[in-house]
């Protein structure tokens, strides 16, 4: 993975996105603020964001 995507609410409580390098430098960011999270994700998708579902949690076996 060469970058990390960050979705957040700005000071006006609108959604924005940023694409960050591994060392947290901003590579790209949304030009517009979005009222809805889904609109923000759609904008980021147009810029290369691909949704990666969370990995299932490791189930630890208990030994008796």
Number of C-alpha atoms within 10 A of each C-alpha: 5 7 14 16 18 13 16 13 14 12 7 8 11 15 21 24 24 18 21 17 15 11 9 10 12 15 12 14 16 16 10 12 17 19 14 11 17 11 14 20 19 12 18 23 12 9 13 10 15 12 10 6 6 6 6 6 6 6 6 6 6 5 4 3
